[in-house]
Amino acid sequence: MKKSFTAIIGLAAAMLVLSCSTKKTESDVLRMNICSEPDNLFFWKSSAADTKAILYNIYEGLTTFDKDGKIIPCLAEKIVTSVDGNAYIFTLRNDVYFHNGKKLTTDDVIYTYENLAGLNGNTPKSDEMQIVKDITEIAPGQLMITLKKPSASFLSFAIAPIMQTGYEDNETNPVGTGPYKFVEYSIHQKLVLEKNENYWNQKRMPKINRIELFVISDEAATISALQSDQLDIAQMINASNAKALKSQFEMISYPQNMVQIFAMNNAVKPFDDEKVRKALCLAINRDEIIEGAMDGAATKLYSNFSPVLGFYYNDKLEKVNAYDIKKAKELLKEAGYENGFEFTLKVPSNYQAHVDTATIIQAQLAKIGIKANIEGIEWTTWLSDVYTNKQYEATVIAFGGKLEPNDILKRYSSSYKKNFVNFNDEQFDSDFTAALTETDDEKRAELYKNCQKILAEKCPCAFICDPNNTLLKKKKIKGFTYYPISYYDFTSLSY
């Protein structure tokens, strides 16, 4: 696996970094690795959490989030909610300009929400935004967004970036209002951002002028680039390797509010049988995976929620799928697979932790007579074949963290077009739908907790852990801030 195509690309990228002779001045440039190619620079077309973690520096929405996950105003300086929760009035800031010099206006917001919600007659760009009934300008710089029904989640949906009306080149030259501007992207090599000197928010004005993000998927190449002074921050490092370098660099390890899963395609045999899925879940030893693939740097999970979400997290699921080989074999026999079966396990080979997890699962399932054939594939192929077209039997992947429970659980809704595990459960759909419009926080939390319980019991996936992002950075770099979702906040960094 380590000699895969993506690893070779990673090594080539590292060589490119190492051969770079450009001198840098402190506060001028910061260099960091990213483990996968951006799937699309146009936010509306991006699905990858790692890509959006970068794009949040370029684009901004009416709202944003702080380091604790709290939703706060952004391009809207004032937000008023109607008593019935059906309408929101947003007052825009008057000092916001896009990177190409055009001033932000209500036309841009209307253009964005008409596209997101499909109000212009075209296919909606966002499933969540289909709850929007209408958007109108009610005064210069002020808009009203009316919903089809109350939604406790809407302000978190309003994080969606505002796009410039009439601008059609966001896939190759993205233009937003954020603290950093796009400069260039060379496939398999690097993506470059530059400080937005005209950024409206002086409190978050970048201190570093240029950010260079090198595509390096191989961990050895990443560490080599860091040690040879060609990277300033090296992320997605195995915890044991990071600990060995603590004397030279500062080590930071934090939960990502992600959920690593062994996903089974519920629409194909034998994974269309709940007993089979349950058997595999019981045969998977999470502790062994966390120690073997992540050197202990992860939080064990039991459903598709991380404890990071606190209030909405169901903490009573630990025993639902506790490791039990005997019970797993019994269920396989009941399902008619006493002698096991064989399947292909597709894994994005640029994520070593997923490859290592797949290898451990392969050995664990062999104990109950199941043969898993691991197929390492490129990230873009995974997005196309597995995530989009659902052409797979099983995979190991991590769902990116979200602030809003709805954004997490919708992945298992039968009506969600990107429900790539093909899970379909009437009670889950009912509770999930009810939670969308429930405005009582306690009742809403109970509905979401029941959704988690259903996922644990019905086993569309084996839920494994929330893997830490472990990184090494030069000690002179200050201000690194991590968030409960994937986001590289380059504005917080300084030398």
Secondary structure, DSSP 8 states (H G I E B T S, - for coil): -TTSHHHHHHHHHHHHHHH------TTTEEEEEESS--S-SSGGG---HHHHHHHTTT--BSEEE-TT--EEESSEEEEEE-TTSSEEEEEE-SS-B-TTS-B--HHHHHHHHHHHHTTTSS--S-SGGGGEEEEEEEETTEEEEEESS--TTHHHHTTSB---TT---TTTS---SSSEEEEEEETTTEEEEEE-TT-S-GGG--SSSEEEEEE---HHHHHHHHHTTS-SEE-S--HHHHHHTTTTSEEEEEE-S-EEEEEE-TTSTTTTSHHHHHHHHHH--HHHHHHHHHTT-EEE-SSS--GGGGGG-----TTTT---HHHHHHHHHHTT-TT--EEEEEEETT-HHHHHHHHHHHHHHHTTT-EEEEEEE-HHHIIIIIIIT---SEEEEEE---SSHHHHHGGG-TT-TT-TT----HHHHHHHHHHHH---HHHHHHHHHHHHHHHHHH-SEEEEEEEEEEEEE-TT-B-----SSS---GGG-B-
